[in-house]
Amino acid sequence: MPARPFLKWAGGKGQLLPELTARLPAQFRRYHEPFVGGGALFFHLWNSSRLRHSAVLSDSNPELIACYEAVRDEVEDLIALLLELRPRFSDREFFYEIRGWDRRPDFAQRPRVERAARTIFLNRTCYNGLYRLNNRGQFNAPFGNYRNPLIVDPENMREVSRALQHVDLIVSDFAAVLERALPGDLVYFDPPYVPLSTTASFTAYTHQGFSETEQRRLAEVFLALAAQGCFVMLSNSYTELACSLYAGQPVHERLSASRKINCDGRKRGMVAELIVCSYEPAAVTSPA
Ligand SMILES: C[S@@+](CC[C@H](N)C(=O)[O-])C[C@H]1O[C@@H](n2cnc3c(N)ncnc32)[C@H](O)[C@@H]1O
């Protein structure tokens, strides 16, 4: 049974996977994903036995990494907690009560497995599955009013736990990958995208946001890793800024993808995406 992402994450790469895999290097050493989010490419690589060496998954969102750690190290306790929470999925008051935990001073002292169960429960029951924080770093997506949300799939959780057993999980800024990656490693960057228009901006995965300065800093890290002998792959929106930052890379292509989560959940449709690789892929074939 394949391991599937256990969180719904804005910018999830599900549908771009065939395009990304068609552009992988033939072989690579460690795999690094510094904006892990839902981890779609990591799970795909694991399921297709492409991970010969260990992997490092990181993200600046500490609650997200706490979820991955709890799945890796305490999966049965996590499943039990989620099964306990499941009957409360339609209880609006309960939703706002546990959403409010991060407004309390003792939040960081709560056991990690409880914080992880809260994040997963909120992710499954909040409006549009959007992980959204306000500028104080507090979860602020509203109640979603679902009829029958999937709160936990125990078999998938156990499979995910197996996939994570030899994975390093780190809360860090993306630039820290420079200290970890060695020649021959593969680094996949899936940053918060450059907004298509100023009103289309959805960059609130963490309360710090992701500005043009951050996009430029990321492009510098991309180039430094490539110069260091790593295989570097990146996706972003097909915008003037993103295209210009990676001009001249061996792969610089425009693809179409339908975007599922937007700041306005009603706006779904085809958007152009940019894929960049710092190397010539093993074989660029059109996915079936
Ligand atoms: C587009 S999402 C990744 C989607 C993911 N690849 C997937 O398939 O679900 C971007 C992620 O970047 C993280 N992030 C934002 N700023 C960051 C930073 N400076 N360093 C590391 N991670 C950051 C967010 O917490 C979010 O999880």
The ligand as an ORCA input file, in Angstrom:
! r2SCAN-3c Opt
* xyz 0 1
  C       3.984     25.490     -1.337
  S       4.074     24.880      0.300
  C       4.840     23.320     -0.043
  C       3.889     22.329     -0.688
  C       4.421     20.889     -0.658
  N       5.513     20.680     -1.574
  C       3.317     19.877     -0.924
  O       3.400     19.063     -1.855
  O       2.332     19.918     -0.167
  C       5.266     25.915      1.024
  C       5.792     25.564      2.417
  O       6.856     26.490      2.708
  C       6.933     26.720      4.105
  N       7.752     27.936      4.297
  C       7.401     29.242      4.146
  N       8.467     30.058      4.358
  C       9.529     29.237      4.624
  C      10.930     29.469      4.894
  N      11.441     30.701      4.932
  N      11.725     28.389      5.098
  C      11.212     27.126      5.070
  N       9.901     26.853      4.824
  C       9.075     27.890      4.598
  C       5.494     26.796      4.524
  O       5.365     26.503      5.906
  C       4.835     25.738      3.588
  O       4.718     24.489      4.251
*
